[in-house]
């Protein structure tokens, strides 16, 4: 891993910092009251490297201001930093100067803008050269993510997902689907050419179009049913037969069969009666068939309604069961993770007390200490006594100070141990409660799974029975013709044969007659009238209308089957997305020690919605206090540094919100920005 470390920084006239040089260690604390310039240090560092503040804004004021809030002109702003990029040490410097030019013909100077100058190890560089050097060492976006504990969670959720997906590599949807054998085999051809989002949109759109057709078909059937003609075909047949008798009579007169006219008329009357009988046979059969078809249709509609209701109920239960299985498994993983965390915390013990070194008595007074160094004679008695008294007082003070220090150290140890134990007990309690909550969730979801499974099992026989009844009724309904077939009816066949025989007899009796012109005109009128009646009879034939209704009913059945196919693909796609996201979520969350990410959420309609939400022990990042947000951010930085193979100085604003012992172990330089009572910035650094 490439380590980037900030060793030293010299800031001049940058915002509120007039002139300050700061040395940084492995751990550096920069303390001061609010608005004392802690964040200014971070802003100066990012301005030097990227020309932006610590929040990523390129438009911000860096020029110092006076007490009245006015910008101070004619001063150079400079930031110089000594930075280690891996094994190499560089001194980077950036200076901003103002350009003032005298207005022509006057003594007035005008501000013309700012110019930035750059140096690397004392060598002047152009802005392009400086930027290329920095970019070669560290990408700006990566730098922002691994130096600022708030940076990642400030990104839009889609960008967060893009970063997290880099943890799992570039596995295609097809590769993931093929891991599950036959389960998603039907989906693989689609996944080869489209994303899951496009597949879902495709089949949802198709389903919506088909649903629209399913709604429209009954209306179309109803509209066509209005075309069914209810004319009295029997009466029309009687009228037609009468006209035909009259026509035959005229024809007989034309052919001169007057002597046999009475016989012919009687035969014509017999033909008319027999045709009326044929019509009655057909009408009776049609009425019986229509009643049979209507009864079958009513029964079929009821069976279909029950079958579709059971089918929809089972689909809903399957969706709910799948959702509860996912929630159960997620809670099971959370419970296992909490158990490991509990074991880890339980093993932590406070260090044993280490007593300070034994007290060392000061060296005793020597005889030379009681002799005048100038003349070599003994000091006056009162001076000797004063030196002896001072020596004894010093011994007492040092012993008292040692004993007081030992007592203070012992009390601090006991206080720190008590705080450690309190924190440990609190963490164990928190983890236990969270673990119990996760275990309760496992049991609750398992109960819901069992309930759905039992209901599904109980519905299975009902579904099978209703489907069998549906298929049977549909087949029975489809076998009923729209028009009765009387071609094999004995009475109908016999009557038809009798009509043919009588008409043949009439034809033999017919002969030419006089008054031919008048009879021809009458004959033409009768033919026209018969043609008109035949047209009415033909119009009363509902065969085509019933056939169209049957076609629409078949179309309705086909549309229903297609809707089921679209729903199957939608359900399969949602199942795949759930499995894929679950697999990806596990792979990603394994990369973090403290935080977890929820990458999708269930919708009310049973579908899935992509998201990206950071959580700590199930609590969303947005609901965490400032201290927990910092800890979560550091855990993210730690994992992102491993992902990108680079560590950089981590600036922690409001660091005082986190207890020292709660900071996670970081393989990076730590710079704590702490709110203290110091009115001037106070810098303390140490090496590990």
C-alpha positions in Angstrom: 0.0 0.0 0.0 1.3 3.5 -0.9 1.4 5.8 2.2 1.1 9.5 1.8 2.1 11.5 4.9 2.1 15.2 5.6 5.3 16.1 7.5 5.2 19.9 7.7 3.1 22.8 6.5 3.8 26.5 6.4 0.7 28.7 6.0 0.9 32.5 5.3 -2.1 34.9 5.0 -4.4 32.1 4.2 -7.9 33.0 5.5 -7.5 33.7 9.2 -4.0 32.2 9.5 -1.3 35.0 9.2 1.9 33.0 9.6 2.0 29.5 11.0 4.3 26.5 10.6 2.9 23.1 11.8 4.8 19.8 12.1 2.8 16.6 11.9 3.4 13.2 13.5 1.6 9.9 13.0 -1.0 11.4 15.2 -1.6 15.1 15.5 -4.1 17.0 17.5 -5.0 20.6 16.5 -7.1 22.2 19.2 -8.8 25.5 19.7 -12.1 27.3 20.2 -14.6 27.5 17.3 -13.5 29.8 14.5 -9.9 29.6 15.7 -8.7 28.2 12.4 -8.7 24.4 12.8 -10.5 23.7 9.5 -8.4 26.3 7.9 -5.4 23.9 8.1 -7.4 21.2 6.2 -8.6 23.8 3.7 -5.0 25.0 3.1 -3.8 21.5 2.4 -6.6 20.7 -0.1 -6.2 24.2 -1.7 -2.5 23.5 -2.2 -3.1 20.1 -3.9 -6.4 20.7 -5.8 -7.4 24.4 -5.5 -10.5 23.5 -3.5 -11.5 23.6 0.2 -11.9 20.5 2.4 -15.6 20.2 1.3 -14.6 20.1 -2.4 -15.7 23.6 -3.3 -13.4 25.5 -5.8 -15.1 28.8 -5.1 -14.3 30.0 -1.6 -12.5 33.0 0.0 -8.9 32.4 1.0 -7.8 36.1 1.3 -7.5 37.3 4.9 -9.8 40.0 6.3 -9.3 42.8 8.8 -11.4 43.3 11.9 -14.1 45.1 9.9 -14.4 42.1 7.6 -12.8 43.8 4.6 -10.3 41.8 2.5 -6.7 42.7 3.0 -5.0 43.4 -0.4 -1.4 43.5 -1.5 -0.4 40.5 0.6 0.8 37.2 -0.9 -1.1 34.0 0.1 1.1 31.0 0.3 0.9 27.4 1.5 4.0 25.2 1.5 3.9 21.5 2.5 6.5 18.8 2.9 4.8 15.5 1.9 6.0 11.9 1.6 4.6 10.1 -1.4 5.6 6.6 -0.5 9.4 6.6 -0.1 9.9 10.0 -1.8 9.7 13.4 0.0 8.6 16.5 -1.9 8.2 20.2 -0.9 5.1 21.6 -2.7 4.4 25.3 -2.7 1.6 27.4 -4.0 1.5 31.2 -3.9 -1.4 33.5 -4.9 -0.6 37.1 -5.9 -2.8 40.0 -6.8 -2.4 41.9 -10.1 -2.8 45.7 -9.9 -2.3 48.0 -12.8 -2.4 51.8 -13.0 -5.3 53.1 -15.0 -4.0 55.0 -18.1 -3.7 58.7 -17.6 -4.3 58.5 -13.8 -2.6 57.6 -10.6 -5.4 55.2 -9.8 -4.5 51.4 -9.7 -7.1 48.8 -10.5 -7.3 45.2 -9.4 -6.9 42.9 -12.5 -7.3 39.5 -10.8 -5.2 36.8 -9.1 -2.3 34.7 -10.4 -1.1 31.5 -8.8 2.6 30.4 -8.8 3.7 26.8 -8.1 6.9 25.2 -7.0 8.1 21.6 -6.5 11.3 21.2 -4.4 12.0 24.9 -5.1 11.7 24.5 -8.9 9.1 26.8 -10.5 6.3 24.9 -12.3 3.4 25.8 -14.5 -0.1 25.1 -13.2 -0.4 22.2 -15.7 2.9 20.6 -14.6 1.9 21.0 -10.9 -1.5 19.4 -11.5 0.0 16.5 -13.5 2.5 15.8 -10.7 -0.2 15.8 -8.0 -2.6 13.6 -10.1 0.2 11.1 -10.8 0.7 10.7 -7.0 -3.0 10.7 -6.0 -6.4 11.0 -7.7 -8.4 13.9 -6.4 -11.6 11.9 -5.9 -9.8 9.1 -4.1 -7.9 11.6 -1.9 -11.2 13.2 -0.9 -12.7 9.8 0.1 -9.8 8.6 2.2 -9.0 11.9 4.0 -12.4 13.2 5.0 -14.6 11.0 7.2 -17.7 12.7 5.9 -16.9 12.6 2.2 -18.3 9.2 1.3 -21.7 9.6 3.0 -22.0 13.1 1.4 -22.0 11.5 -2.1 -25.3 10.9 -3.8 -26.4 7.3 -3.1 -25.9 6.2 -6.7 -22.3 7.3 -6.6 -21.9 5.5 -3.3 -23.1 2.3 -4.9 -20.7 2.7 -7.8 -17.8 3.0 -5.3 -18.9 0.0 -3.3 -19.4 -2.2 -6.4 -15.7 -1.9 -7.0 -15.2 -4.2 -3.9 -16.9 -7.2 -5.7 -15.3 -6.8 -9.2 -17.0 -7.0 -12.5 -19.1 -10.2 -12.4 -21.7 -10.1 -15.1 -25.4 -10.9 -14.5 -25.1 -14.0 -16.6 -22.2 -15.3 -14.5 -24.2 -14.8 -11.3 -27.3 -16.4 -12.8 -25.4 -19.4 -14.0 -24.3 -20.1 -10.4 -27.8 -21.1 -9.5 -28.3 -23.8 -12.2 -31.8 -24.1 -13.6 -33.3 -21.5 -11.2 -32.6 -18.6 -13.6 -31.9 -20.5 -16.8 -35.0 -18.9 -18.4 -33.6 -15.5 -17.6 -30.0 -16.0 -19.0 -30.8 -15.2 -22.7 -32.3 -11.9 -21.6 -29.4 -11.1 -19.3 -27.0 -11.5 -22.2 -28.4 -8.6 -24.0 -30.1 -6.4 -21.4 -29.8 -5.2 -17.8 -32.2 -6.3 -15.1 -33.7 -2.9 -15.0 -34.4 -3.0 -18.8 -35.8 -6.6 -18.5 -38.1 -5.6 -15.7 -39.3 -2.5 -17.8 -39.8 -4.7 -20.9 -42.1 -7.3 -19.2 -43.9 -4.7 -17.0 -44.7 -2.7 -20.1 -45.9 -5.9 -21.9 -48.0 -6.9 -18.9 -49.6 -3.4 -18.7 -50.5 -3.5 -22.4 -51.9 -7.0 -22.0 -53.9 -6.0 -19.0 -55.4 -3.2 -21.0 -56.4 -5.7 -23.7 -57.8 -8.0 -21.0 -60.0 -5.1 -19.8 -61.1 -4.2 -23.4 -62.0 -7.7 -24.6 -65.1 -8.2 -22.5 -66.3 -4.8 -23.6 -65.7 -5.9 -27.2 -67.7 -9.1 -26.6 -70.5 -7.1 -25.2 -70.5 -4.7 -28.1 -70.6 -7.6 -30.7 -73.3 -9.4 -28.7 -75.5 -6.4 -29.4 -75.3 -7.5 -33.1 -77.1 -10.7 -32.3 -80.4 -10.6 -34.3 -83.6 -11.7 -32.5 -85.9 -11.7 -35.6 -88.7 -14.4 -35.8 -87.1 -16.6 -38.4 -90.0 -19.0 -38.2 -92.5 -16.3 -39.3 -90.2 -15.2 -42.1 -89.9 -18.9 -43.3 -93.7 -19.1 -43.3 -94.0 -15.9 -45.2 -91.3 -17.1 -47.7 -93.1 -20.4 -48.1 -96.3 -18.6 -48.9 -94.6 -16.4 -51.5 -93.0 -19.5 -53.0 -96.4 -21.2 -53.3 -97.8 -18.2 -55.0 -94.8 -18.1 -57.3 -95.2 -21.7 -58.2 -98.9 -21.1 -58.9 -98.0 -18.3 -61.3 -95.3 -20.5 -62.9 -97.8 -23.3 -63.3 -100.2 -20.9 -64.9 -97.5 -19.7 -67.2 -96.7 -23.3 -68.2 -100.4 -23.9 -69.0 -101.1 -26.4 -66.2 -104.4 -24.9 -65.4 -106.2 -28.2 -65.5 -103.9 -29.5 -62.8 -103.6 -26.2 -60.9 -105.7 -27.3 -58.0 -103.5 -30.4 -57.5 -100.4 -28.3 -57.8 -101.7 -25.7 -55.3 -102.4 -28.4 -52.8 -98.9 -29.8 -53.3 -97.4 -26.3 -52.9 -99.3 -25.9 -49.6 -97.8 -29.2 -48.5 -94.3 -27.9 -49.3 -95.0 -24.7 -47.3 -96.1 -26.7 -44.3 -93.1 -29.0 -44.4 -90.7 -26.0 -44.7 -92.4 -24.5 -41.7 -91.8 -27.8 -39.9 -88.1 -27.6 -40.9 -87.8 -24.1 -39.5 -89.4 -25.2 -36.2 -87.0 -28.1 -35.9 -84.0 -25.8 -36.5 -85.3 -23.1 -34.1 -86.0 -25.6 -31.4 -82.5 -27.0 -31.6 -81.0 -23.6 -31.6 -82.9 -22.5 -28.6 -81.9 -25.6 -26.7 -78.3 -25.1 -27.7 -78.3 -21.4 -26.7 -79.6 -22.3 -23.3 -77.0 -25.0 -22.9 -74.2 -22.6 -24.0 -75.5 -19.9 -21.6 -75.7 -22.3 -18.7 -72.2 -23.6 -19.5 -70.9 -20.0 -19.7 -72.2 -19.0 -16.3 -70.7 -22.1 -14.7 -67.4 -21.5 -16.5 -67.2 -17.9 -15.4 -67.7 -18.9 -11.7 -65.1 -21.6 -11.9 -62.7 -19.2 -13.7 -63.2 -16.5 -11.0 -62.3 -19.0 -8.3 -59.3 -20.3 -10.1 -57.8 -16.9 -10.8 -58.5 -15.8 -7.2 -56.6 -18.8 -5.8 -53.8 -18.3 -8.3 -53.4 -14.6 -7.4 -53.5 -15.5 -3.7 -50.7 -18.1 -4.1 -48.5 -15.6 -6.1 -48.9 -13.0 -3.3 -48.0 -15.6 -0.6 -45.0 -16.7 -2.6 -43.8 -13.1 -2.9 -44.3 -12.5 0.8 -42.5 -15.8 1.7 -39.5 -14.9 -0.4 -39.3 -11.5 1.3 -39.5 -13.0 4.7 -36.8 -15.5 3.8 -34.5 -12.7 2.8 -35.2 -10.8 6.0 -34.6 -13.9 8.1 -31.3 -14.6 6.4 -30.2 -11.0 6.8 -31.1 -11.0 10.5 -29.3 -14.3 10.9 -26.1 -12.8 9.4 -26.5 -9.7 11.7 -26.9 -12.0 14.7 -23.7 -13.9 13.8 -21.8 -10.7 13.3 -23.0 -9.3 16.6 -22.0 -12.6 18.3 -18.4 -12.2 17.0 -18.3 -8.6 18.1 -19.6 -9.6 21.5 -16.8 -12.2 21.8 -14.2 -9.7 20.7 -15.4 -7.1 23.3 -15.7 -9.7 26.0 -12.0 -10.7 25.5 -10.8 -7.1 25.9 -9.2 -6.6 29.3 -7.7 -3.5 30.9 -4.0 -3.5 31.3 -2.5 -4.4 34.7 -1.4 -1.6 36.9 2.3 -0.7 36.6 3.6 1.0 39.7 6.1 3.8 39.2 9.7 3.3 40.0 10.7 3.4 43.7 11.4 6.7 45.3 15.1 7.6 45.2 16.3 9.7 48.1 18.3 12.9 47.2 22.0 12.8 47.7 22.8 13.8 51.3 24.5 17.1 52.2 28.3 16.9 51.9 30.7 18.7 54.2 31.7 20.8 51.3 28.2 22.1 51.1 28.7 23.7 54.5 32.0 25.3 53.7 32.4 28.7 52.0 33.6 28.1 48.4 35.5 31.4 48.4 37.5 31.3 51.6 37.3 27.6 52.5 36.1 28.3 56.0 33.0 26.8 57.7 29.9 28.8 57.1 28.4 30.7 59.9 26.3 28.4 62.1 23.0 30.2 61.2 23.8 29.7 57.5 24.6 26.1 58.1 21.3 25.6 59.9 19.5 27.4 57.1 21.1 25.1 54.4 20.3 22.0 56.4 16.7 23.1 57.0 16.4 23.9 53.2 17.8 20.5 52.4 15.4 18.7 54.7 12.4 20.7 53.4 13.4 19.8 49.8 13.6 16.1 50.7 10.1 16.3 52.3 8.7 18.2 49.2 10.1 15.7 46.8 8.9 12.7 48.8 5.5 14.3 49.2 5.4 15.1 45.5 6.4 11.5 44.7 3.7 10.1 47.0 1.1 12.5 45.6 2.1 11.5 42.0 1.8 7.8 42.9 -1.6 8.4 44.5 -2.7 10.4 41.4 -1.4 7.8 39.1 -3.2 5.1 41.0 -6.5 7.1 41.0 -6.2 7.8 37.3 -5.6 4.1 36.6 -8.6 3.1 38.8 -10.7 5.8 37.0 -9.5 4.7 33.5 -10.2 1.1 34.5 -13.6 1.9 35.8 -14.4 3.9 32.6 -13.1 1.0 30.5 -15.3 -1.5 32.4 -18.3 0.9 32.1 -17.7 1.3 28.4 -17.2 -2.5 28.0 -20.4 -3.2 30.0 -22.3 -0.7 27.8 -21.0 -2.2 24.6 -21.8 -5.7 25.7 -25.3 -4.6 26.7 -25.8 -2.8 23.4 -24.5 -5.8 21.4 -26.6 -8.2 23.4 -29.7 -6.1 22.9 -29.0 -5.8 19.2 -28.3 -9.5 19.0 -31.5 -10.3 20.8 -33.3 -8.0 18.4 -31.7 -9.8 15.5 -32.6 -13.2 17.0 -36.2 -12.1 17.6 -36.3 -10.9 13.9 -35.0 -14.4 12.8 -37.7 -16.1 14.8 -40.4 -13.7 13.8 -39.6 -14.0 10.1 -39.3 -17.8 10.4 -42.8 -17.8 11.9 -44.1 -15.7 9.0 -42.3 -18.0 6.5 -43.9 -21.1 8.2 -47.3 -19.5 8.1 -47.0 -18.7 4.4 -45.7 -22.2 3.7 -48.6 -23.8 5.6 -51.1 -21.6 3.8 -49.5 -22.4 0.5 -49.6 -26.1 1.2 -53.2 -25.9 2.2 -54.0 -23.9 -0.9 -52.2 -26.4 -3.2 -55.0 -28.9 -3.3 -57.5 -26.1 -3.7 -55.5 -24.7 -6.6 -55.1 -28.1 -8.2 -58.8 -28.8 -7.9 -59.9 -25.4 -9.1 -57.5 -25.7 -12.1 -58.8 -29.1 -13.0 -62.3 -27.8 -12.8 -61.4 -24.7 -14.8 -59.8 -26.9 -17.6 -62.8 -29.2 -17.6 -65.3 -26.4 -17.8 -63.4 -24.6 -20.4 -63.2 -27.7 -22.6 -66.9 -28.4 -22.1 -67.8 -24.8 -23.0 -65.5 -24.8 -26.1 -67.2 -28.0 -27.4 -70.6 -26.4 -27.6 -71.2 -25.0 -31.1 -72.8 -21.6 -31.8 -75.5 -23.1 -34.2 -77.2 -26.4 -33.8 -76.5 -29.1 -36.3 -79.8 -30.8 -37.3 -78.5 -32.5 -40.5 -78.8 -35.9 -38.8 -82.1 -35.3 -37.1 -84.5 -38.1 -38.4 -87.5 -35.8 -38.6 -85.5 -33.1 -40.3 -84.0 -35.5 -42.8 -87.4 -37.2 -43.5 -89.1 -33.8 -44.1 -86.4 -32.6 -46.4 -86.8 -35.8 -48.5 -90.6 -35.3 -48.6 -90.2 -31.7 -49.8 -87.8 -32.8 -52.6 -90.3 -35.5 -53.7 -93.3 -33.1 -53.7 -91.4 -30.4 -55.6 -90.5 -33.0 -58.2 -94.2 -34.0 -58.5 -95.2 -30.3 -58.9 -92.6 -29.9 -61.6 -94.1 -32.8 -63.6 -97.6 -31.4 -63.3 -96.7 -27.8 -64.4 -97.5 -26.9 -68.1 -97.6 -23.8 -70.2 -100.6 -21.5 -69.9 -102.0 -18.2 -71.4 -101.7 -14.7 -70.1 -98.0 -15.1 -70.1 -96.9 -11.4 -70.0 -99.1 -10.5 -67.0 -98.0 -13.7 -65.2 -94.3 -13.0 -65.9 -94.7 -9.5 -64.3 -96.4 -11.1 -61.2 -93.7 -13.7 -61.1 -90.9 -11.1 -61.1 -92.6 -9.3 -58.2 -92.9 -12.5 -56.2 -89.3 -13.3 -56.8 -88.2 -9.9 -55.5 -90.3 -10.3 -52.4 -88.9 -13.8 -51.8 -85.3 -12.4 -52.2 -86.1 -9.7 -49.7 -87.4 -12.3 -47.2 -84.3 -14.5 -47.8 -82.1 -11.5 -47.0 -84.0 -11.0 -43.7 -83.5 -14.6 -42.8 -79.9 -14.5 -43.7 -79.5 -11.4 -41.5 -81.1 -13.2 -38.7 -78.4 -15.9 -38.9 -76.1 -15.3 -35.8 -73.5 -17.8 -36.9 -70.8 -15.2 -37.8 -71.5 -13.1 -34.7 -71.3 -16.1 -32.4 -68.1 -17.2 -34.2 -66.6 -13.7 -33.6 -67.6 -13.9 -29.9 -65.9 -17.4 -29.7 -62.8 -15.9 -31.3 -62.7 -13.1 -28.7 -63.1 -15.6 -25.9 -60.2 -17.6 -27.3 -58.2 -14.3 -27.5 -59.1 -13.5 -23.9 -57.8 -16.9 -22.8 -54.5 -16.4 -24.8 -54.1 -12.9 -23.3 -54.5 -14.3 -19.8 -51.8 -16.9 -20.6 -49.5 -14.2 -21.9 -50.1 -12.1 -18.8 -49.1 -15.1 -16.6 -45.9 -15.5 -18.7 -45.0 -11.8 -18.2 -45.7 -12.0 -14.5 -43.5 -15.1 -14.3 -40.6 -13.2 -16.0 -41.2 -10.2 -13.7 -41.2 -12.5 -10.6 -38.1 -14.3 -11.9 -36.3 -11.0 -12.5 -37.2 -9.7 -9.1 -36.0 -12.9 -7.5 -32.7 -12.7 -9.4 -32.2 -9.0 -8.4 -32.9 -10.0 -4.7 -30.4 -12.9 -4.9 -27.8 -10.9 -6.7 -28.1 -7.9 -4.3 -28.0 -10.3 -1.3 -24.8 -11.9 -2.7 -23.3 -8.5 -3.5 -24.4 -7.0 -0.1 -22.7 -9.9 1.7 -19.5 -9.5 -0.3 -19.4 -5.7 0.3 -20.3 -5.8 4.0 -17.6 -8.4 4.6 -15.1 -5.6 3.7 -16.2 -3.4 6.7 -15.9 -4.0 10.4 -18.3 -1.5 11.8 -20.7 -0.3 9.1 -23.1 -2.2 6.9 -24.8 -1.1 3.7 -28.4 -1.7 2.6 -28.3 -1.8 -1.2 -32.0 -2.4 -1.9 -35.3 -2.1 -0.2 -38.6 -3.9 -0.6 -41.6 -2.0 -2.0 -45.2 -2.3 -1.0 -46.0 -4.1 -4.3 -43.4 -6.8 -3.5 -40.8 -5.4 -6.0 -37.3 -4.1 -5.3 -35.9 -0.6 -5.3 -32.2 0.0 -5.5 -30.7 2.3 -2.8 -27.5 2.7 -0.8 -27.8 3.4 2.9 -25.0 3.2 5.4 -26.0 1.7 8.8 -24.3 0.9 12.1 -26.0 -2.0 14.0 -29.1 -1.4 11.9 -29.3 2.3 12.6 -29.2 4.5 9.5 -26.2 6.9 9.2 -28.6 9.9 9.1 -29.9 8.9 12.6 -26.4 8.4 14.2 -24.9 11.0 16.6 -21.8 12.9 15.5 -19.4 10.5 17.3 -20.8 7.4 15.7 -20.8 9.1 12.3 -17.1 9.8 12.7 -16.4 6.2 13.6 -18.5 5.0 10.7 -16.6 7.3 8.3 -13.2 6.1 9.6 -14.3 2.5 9.0 -15.2 3.4 5.5 -11.9 5.2 4.9 -10.0 2.1 6.2 -11.8 -0.2 3.7 -11.5 2.3 0.8 -7.8 2.7 1.5 -7.4 -1.0 1.1 -9.5 -1.0 -2.0 -7.4 1.7 -3.7 -4.1 0.6 -2.2 -3.3 4.0 -0.8 -3.5 5.8 2.6 -3.4 9.6 3.1 -3.6 11.9 6.1 -7.1 11.6 7.7 -8.6 14.9 9.0 -11.2 14.3 11.7 -13.2 17.4 12.4 -15.0 17.6 15.9 -12.8 14.8 17.0 -13.7 15.4 20.6 -17.1 13.8 19.9 -15.4 10.3 20.1 -13.7 8.8 23.1 -10.1 8.0 22.4 -10.4 4.3 23.0 -13.3 4.1 20.5 -11.3 5.2 17.5 -10.7 2.2 15.2 -7.2 1.2 14.3 -6.2 3.0 11.2 -3.2 2.4 8.9 -3.0 6.1 8.1 -1.7 9.4 9.5 -4.4 10.9 11.8 -5.0 14.6 12.2 -7.6 15.4 14.9 -9.3 18.8 14.8 -10.5 19.3 18.4 -12.7 22.0 20.0 -10.9 23.1 23.2 -10.8 26.2 25.3 -7.6 27.4 23.7 -8.1 30.8 22.0 -5.0 30.2 19.9 -4.4 27.0 17.9 -2.6 24.4 20.0 -0.8 21.7 18.1 0.4 18.4 19.7 1.9 15.6 17.7 3.3 12.2 18.4 4.5 9.2 16.5 3.2 5.7 17.1 
